Amino acid sequence: MRVALGVTGGIAAYKAAELVRLLQDRGLEVQVVMTRSARQFVTPLTFAALSGRKVISEMFGEPGGEANVESAIEHVAVAQSIDALVIAPATADVLGKIAHGLADDFLTTLVLATRAPLIVAPAMNVHMWQNPATQANVEALRQRGVRIVEPDEGYLACGMTGAGRLASVPAIAAAVFAALGLRDDLKGETVLVSAGPTHEPLDDVRYLGNRSSGKMGYALAEAARRRGAQVVLVSGPTHLPEPSGVTIERVRTAEEMADAMLRRLEAASIVVMAAAVADFRPAEKTPGKIKRQAGLAALKLVPTRDILAEIARRRRPDQLLVGFAAETDHVLENAAAKLKAKHLDLLVVNDVTQEGAGFDSDTNIVTLLAATGETKPLEKMSKLDVAQRVLDEVVALRKVRASKHLTSPAGPPGPS
Ligand SMILES: Cc1cc2nc3c(=O)[nH]c(=O)nc-3n(C[C@H](O)[C@H](O)[C@H](O)COP(=O)(O)O)c2cc1C
């Protein structure tokens, strides 16, 4: 999801830097747009460094340079690509302009051009705030559905005391999350997710792998982040862009994945094993490259570590454990057996032979099996939507567990 952050020319402009961080922490991409006055207070460099992208300020390209088509249509491109526009701090001047539909710079033009929800956090001297003109402008915006994050009362930079201080940055971030429909029902949780395939080396250039793309695990990491969790993603080799706001540890083999997951287990409150870990690896890794002429009559394989079983044995009773199963036959039967054998709280099972399910697909068709006995078949949907449904189930299981004070739903886990 992408948010544009408009920064205008007030003393509180520096606080917008912290807002960039809070928005990014929830996995949002942030495009900063500054007015000319804002640049008197904070340099665009600060925001460019924090957001990792160029700050937009001028309507017609940089001053002194020639206007080009790219910069002239940029406001339309940004307007169409964002999911929300937040202006923080918003000056009395910008409130007046947007209340009256003026569009004489990039930010105010963007306000008119976008259909994304608009969130405005005013900040100014108390007399400016109380001025009937400002109040009428704020009221007009509110009537039009603009979300106003009211300023706080307190000591103001001008030396006066009263209403006009920029609302707290977390309160502004919360208004943005609410406008985007982001829930925070995983706030306070640390979610450990494994994703992708593992590569088991045969020699220095070849490996045994599988068709997992990592898309399902990455979608889970992103969805959990959006819902307020701290997320650690242990990823096998993938070609996917790294989800923002997530701690990522890259591994290659099943052994490395097992080490990483077990090392990070203690800090996690929810563990989701979405990786397609190899069940077997070559018994030996040959140094260098096995030559064609030397031949390879047979390949001796040995089982890899069963990460899920190890986690199931070592987990604390308060930790929730979610597993994935890719099946090709007797799908529900096999899944129910795995749920029980591995003492899982939830198993997400997919029949990888179905069209639109499983490896490398952008969609998935899964059934959720809970240790409470519930079975929920889901229709075909995007992997991000599947991730949300899995997390809905996790949140529901948490509530059931809390209300029953259960220590474990499925057997005798705990250190062994
Ligand atoms: C030192 C200083 C601090 C200012 N602080 C504020 C402020 O907090 N809020 C505000 O509405 N205007 C403030 N102003 C006035 C705005 O900078 C001015 O109205 C400007 O035209 C706003 O431009 P913009 O809305 O395009 O960013 C301040 C001006 C100065 C010189």
The ligand as an ORCA input file, in Angstrom:
! r2SCAN-3c Opt
* xyz 0 1
  C       8.980     30.573     11.633
  C       7.632     30.345     11.036
  C       6.809     29.407     11.569
  C       5.528     29.164     11.030
  N       4.744     28.203     11.579
  C       3.515     28.016     11.090
  C       2.656     27.046     11.658
  O       3.019     26.329     12.589
  N       1.430     26.889     11.126
  C       0.982     27.611     10.088
  O      -0.164     27.459      9.682
  N       1.786     28.544      9.507
  C       3.021     28.750      9.967
  N       3.842     29.699      9.392
  C       3.343     30.443      8.232
  C       3.476     29.617      6.962
  O       4.832     29.220      6.760
  C       2.978     30.429      5.759
  O       1.599     30.668      5.892
  C       3.277     29.742      4.434
  O       2.767     30.533      3.395
  C       2.662     28.366      4.366
  O       2.892     27.785      3.104
  P       2.361     26.334      2.751
  O       0.998     26.216      3.266
  O       2.413     26.299      1.242
  O       3.340     25.358      3.315
  C       5.104     29.926      9.911
  C       5.966     30.868      9.360
  C       7.216     31.067      9.905
  C       8.115     32.115      9.273
*
